[in-house]
Amino acid sequence: MTTPAAPRRRPAWAGRNYTLLTTAAVVTNLGSNGALIAAAFAVLEAGGDGGDVGLVAAARTLPLVLFLLVGGAIADRLPRHRVMVAANGLNCLSQAAFAVLVLTGEARLWQMMLLSALGGVGHAFFGPAAEGMLLSSVTAEQAGRAFALFRFASQGATMSGAALGGALIAVIGPGWVLAVDAAAFALAGALRAFLDVSHIPERGAGGGLLADLRDGWREFTGRTWLWAIVVQFSLVNAVIVAADAVYGPQVARDSLGGPGPWGLALGFFGAGNAAGALLMARWKPRRLLLVGVLCVFPFALPSAALAVPVPIAVLCLTMFVSGLSIEVFGVSWMTALHQEIPEDKLSRVSAYDWFGSVAMVPLAAALAGPAESAFGRTTALWGCAGLCVAATAAVLCVRDVRNLTRHSTPVALAKPDARPDAGPEPDAAPVREEDAAPRPEPGDATGGEPGSADAEGPVGRLG
């Protein structure tokens, strides 16, 4: 008698690595997004003010800026899964120490800044290493579908983690939420230790770190649309972090009812991300960057809503719209990079993209408190919204941003004497759109991250 085969619980293309990566991303997103809220309220409960919250946020993001390029170089020279596990271990230890200090009532500002900085170092090394692991886990034919499923799962965890974290802070306090995040990093690191990298060829030594960085810089500056949007997002990301990480918790405490409603609002932001991922799985706009940049305007809505401040229901709506818009821009931006940048230059260009996009975040976080003292919280929030709108309008004046269109012809591999803006070789073979594997982008909102495959970091890179 023949025994019928057991039904598969996952698609045939979702192999071991893909399943481990997706599961680990869900675990860390559940923990990290609640921990971001917990860190802010831990500072406030310790007697800190908005300026202190900004200092802790700046301490978290400054190492990300300083070590990002180094992290990319290390990830190209060592097995990526080992770099990811080591980074998860560092994040686990720093969050566990943070939790102990908060639970014992011994947390000092300098200690919270130091531990947050260690978390930023971990993310700087994790992000570049995670960049290529997801795409290497599936075939080119299934990459688009796999990426959409991965992103949807990650954003669902972001939504749930923020809402659950806000509720748990109100019930058991921020210290225990930080402890849960430490455990999540430990579990995620254990899962990633089982990744199989035997199919990945050994990487050559290359031409050295400085030579690689110079080559990437030439590629980056040779495209007006590329550096213009990165400059735009150096400002947009900075003001969004100031509004969400520094002013948002204070508005929630004073006008919205505390961490619970604020966590709910961040959960709606995650729901918008998930809805945007579903939308972009089907919608393929022809003018990639024009559509993407137009969708940056709604990024200003949460800052404006907090400035009023509006009722929690209206704030949740604006967060949902903003989250959906971020996803439309993110997928459009990712597609443009995949389409226009030669494959052998993609990682270096991505490093400069990351670096520029987060470079001003520590400064903005540190200055948010003084700006509130000088101008008032309401004026500072309106300023954040206005700067976002102004930077976006300026980028729309760049012709290459308005005119870049989707096409199916790949960019030829760069040659030593090739110009950065050179087009594809005349005999380049066309690639089917479904075979063009998109790159994962760094996390979003304030929990992820800015080039990584999931939102583990202290700050999400939006651009």
Salt bridges, closest charged atoms under 4 A:
ASP76 OD1 - ARG80 NH2 3.47
GLU106 OE1 - ARG108 NH2 3.74
GLU131 OE2 - ARG439 NH1 1.84
ASP212 OD2 - ARG77 NH2 3.92
ASP212 OD1 - ARG348 NH1 3.86
ASP215 OD1 - ARG218 NH2 3.32
ASP215 OD1 - LYS345 NZ 3.62
ASP215 OD2 - ARG348 NH1 3.03
GLU219 OE2 - ARG223 NH1 2.41
GLU219 OE1 - LYS345 NZ 3.34
ASP254 OD1 - ARG253 NE 3.07
ASP254 OD2 - ARG377 NH1 3.06
GLU327 OE2 - ARG151 NE 1.64
GLU340 OE2 - HIS407 NE2 3.09
ASP353 OD2 - ARG461 NH2 2.20
GLU372 OE2 - ARG377 NE 3.03
ASP421 OD1 - ARG419 NH1 2.45
GLU425 OE2 - LYS415 NZ 3.41
GLU433 OE2 - ARG406 NH1 3.34
GLU434 OE2 - ARG432 NH1 3.57
ASP435 OD2 - ARG432 NH2 2.44
GLU441 OE1 - ARG151 NH2 2.89
ASP444 OD2 - ARG151 NH2 3.65
GLU449 OE2 - HIS123 NE2 2.74
ASP454 OD2 - ARG192 NH2 2.33
GLU456 OE2 - ARG192 NH1 2.54
